[in-house]
């Protein structure tokens, strides 16, 4: 017996899955944005240029918070019931990760940072285990393979001896240390975020707004505490447009 589909059911059968187009849009947008972000960040931290970290964090997080606030209103998201203290904890761990990550660019180039960040699942899993989360065996295997690949790539650099190689090595070690600290805070942020979202529902733009607003306030306080107003003004004069792009 042959059953013929009519009306909307027949149309749905011949149409592609509506989520595929949105998925493609998100993937292309994410890859394009990250690529442009890397190009701009590499430019402002190379050629003898030094990026003032607190100025960078304050400007970018302020823009992110404003964008999330507008998007939250446009999509009609409801404010989360997660306490402000818990959101502040996420902001603290997140800003510590951002600061050390940007600081590392004084010692290593951006591609090295990206490669190092590929090991992010390791601290996320460690902190997740500390918070009582369990992972399947396949996830452990995947993380081990990724980490091993990154380690082999990092260890497979040039072995030629050049003048000033010791200085380069020292800088690389300092940069690696900064990135390791950044990864630890990344792991703490991701694990704690997963724990909060497993108990309370939170919309994406609302989460982004709360975290970025907290980071903007913290970075502003750090600017004031470190007497970094002059550095902030100088950074805006030298590359304010670049900070807006980032």
N, C-alpha and C positions, 0 to 999 in steps of 0.2 A: 504494500500500500504506500503510495506516494503522497506526502503531505506538502502542500504548497503554502508558502509563507506570503502573506499579503500585508499591505499597509506599511506601518513603521517597522515591523519585524523584518520584512524583506529589504527595506532600505538599510537597516542596521547590519544585516548580513553581508551587504556589499560594500559597506563603508569601512575604512581602516579604523583601528582602535583609536578613540579620541585622545587617549593619553600619550600615544606615540609622538604626535606632533609637538605637544607640550614638553615631552622628554627631550626631543631633538633640540627644541628652542633653548631649554635649560642647559644642555650639554654644550652647545655651540656658544652660548652666552658666557658660560663659566670658563671655558677654555680661552675664549677671546679676551675676557676681562683679566684673567690671570696672566696671560701672555703680555698684554699691554701694561699691567701692573708691574710685572717683572722688568720690562724694558725701562719704564720710568724710574723705578726704584734703583736699578743698576746705574742709570744716568746720574741721579742725584747723590750717589754714594761712591762714584768713581772719579778718576781724573783729579785727585787731590781734594775733592769736595767732601765735606763732612756734614752729615745730617744731624741737627740737634734733636735728640730723641723725644724729649718731652714736648717740644713744639710740634713735632710730627704727630705724636699721639693725640695731643689736644685738638689740633685742626681736623685730623681725619675722623676721630671719634665723634666730634661735634657734628660733622657733616653726616656721618653714619646715623647718629641718633636722630637728627632732623629728618633724614630720609625715611627711617623706620617709623617715626611718629606720623609722617604724612601717609605712608603706606598702610599703617595700622588703621587710620581713619578711613581711607579709601576702601579697604577690604572689610571694614566693620568688625574688626577683631575685638573681643572682649578682654579687658585687663585680667591678668592671671591672679590667682589667689596665693601664689608663692610670696612669702614675706620679703620685704625689702632688704632685710639682713642677709637672707640667703642669696638674693640677687647681688648684693654688695660683695659677698664672698666670691661669686663668679666673676664680678668685675675686677676684684683684686688679683685673682689668679690669672685672669685673661690679660690684664695690663702688664703684669710681671712677665708673662710670656712674650707679649708684643715688644716691650722695652728691650729685653735681652736679645730678642731676635733681630731687631733693628740695630742694636749696638754691635752685634757680631759682624755687621757689614763693614765696620771699620777695619776688620782683620781678614775677612774672607769675601770672595765675590758672591754675587747673588745665586748663580747656579749651584755653588757648593751648599748654600743655605737650603735651597730647594731639595737637593739630594739628601741632606741630613734630615730634613723634615719628613722624608719618606719613612723614617723609623718611628713616626708618631704613634702607630698602633701599639708599640711596645709599652711606653709609659701609660697609655690609656688602659691597656689590659691590666697592668700592674696595679694601678690605682683602683680599677674596677674590682679586682680581686680583693683588695683591702677593704672595699666598701660592701663586699659580700656578693658581688655578681659572679656568675659562672659562664664559662665559654665552652663551645664544643671543641673537640680535638682538632678539627680541620682548621679552625681559626689560629690555633697555636702553630700549626704547620705552616700556614700562609705567612704569619708574622716572622717566623724563623727564616723562611726562604727570602722574604723581602729584606730583612736585616742583613743576612749573609751576603746578598747581592750588593747592597750598599757598602758593606764593609770591604768587600773585594775590590769594588770600584775605587773607594777612597784610598786603599792601600796600594793600588796599582799605578801610582803616579810616576813621574819621571825620576829616574835614579841618577841622572847626570849631576855632577858637582859643578855648581856655579858660585861665583862670588856673591855673597849676600844670602846664600841658601839658608844659613842658620837663622837669619832674621825672618825670612819667609816662613820657616818651620815654626818659629816662636809665635808669629802672628796667627798661623793656622791653628796652633794648639789653643791659643787664647780664644780664637773664633769658635773652635770646636767646643770649648768649655762653656762659652756663652750660649751656644746652640743646645748643648746638653741641658743646661738650666732651663732654657726656654721650653724644651721638650717635656721636662718634668712638670712645669706649670701647665703646659698644654694637656698633659695626661690628667692632671688634677682637675682642670676645668672640664674636660670631656666626661670624665667619670662622674663628677659631682652633678653635672648637667643631666646626664642620663638618669642618675638616681632621683633627682627632683622631678623630671618629666615622667618617670615611671609611677609617681604618686599623684602628681597634679598635672592637669592639662594646661598647656601654654601654647599660644599661637606663635608662629615663627617671627613675625614682625614685632610682636609685643616683647618676645624674648630678646630680640636684637635691640630694641629701643631701651629696655631696662639695663642691659649689660653695657651698651655703648654710652648711655647717659652716665652711668656710674664711672666708666673709664674717663669720660670727659671731665667730670668733677674732680676725680683723683689726680689726673694729669695737670689740671689747672692749679690745684693745691700744691703739687710738686713744683710747678713753675714758680709759684710765689715763694715757696719755702727755700728753693735753691737760688733765688734771685736771678731767675732766668728770663726776665722780661726783655732785657737787651738782646739776648740770644734769640728770643722769639721774634722780636721786631726785625733783627738782621736776617733771620731765616725767611720771614715773609717777603722782605725786600729782594732777597737773592733768588728765591724759588717758590714764592707763594702760589703761583699758577700750578707748579708741579705738585704741591701738596694737595691742591684742590683735585687734581687729576687722580692722585692716589686715594 
